[in-house]
Amino acid sequence: MPRESRFELYQDKADEWRWRLVVANGNIIADSGEGYTSKQGAKRGIESVKSSAPEAKVVTRDDG
């Protein structure tokens, strides 16, 4: 049975809530980038990622 992508919700060493997006091969492709004081806040972050950019374009930047 193939593994599915998943959001993992966890508490870090500072007792803040975080999330990470893990794909089927076990690689982490995104994370919260910040700690949340509540589990509910981290869950809202996950929902925001799920809905914020379904049609986002890919843009190449030249910062040099």
N, C-alpha and C positions, 0 to 999 in steps of 0.2 A: 504494500500500500504506500503510495507516495506521500511524503510529508508536505504539509501546507505551510504557507507563510503565516506568521503570527505576530501579534504585539505581546511583548512580555512586560508586565508591570511589576516593579520591585522597589524595595527600600534600600537606599545606599548606606554607607557607613555613618553618614551624618543624619540618619533617620529621615531623609527626604525621599519623596516618591519620584520615581523615574520610569520611563518606558523606553523600549527599543523594539525595532521592527526586524524580525529574523525571518529570512527566506528559507525555502525548502532545504537548501544544502547546509543550513546552519550558520550562514554568514549574516552578520548584523549590517544592514544597509542604511539604517537611520536610527537616531536616538533623540531623546527629549532635549538634550543640550543644556538643560537646566533642571534643578530639583524643584519639586512642588511640595508645599507644606502639608497637603492633604492628598489622599488617594483619589478622591473625587476630582481634584484639580488635574491630576495626571491623566485621569480618564477623559476629561474634557479636552486635554491636549491631544490625545489619540483621536478623538472624534473630529477635532479641528483639522488634523492632518488628513484624515479620511475624506473630508468634504471640501477642503479649501482650494484644491488646484486640480480638479479632474481633467481640465482642458489646457493646462499650462504648457506653454511652448518652451522649447529648449533654445537657449541663446548662448552663443559663444562670445565671451568677453576678451578683449585684448587690453590688459592692464599695463602692458609694457610700453 
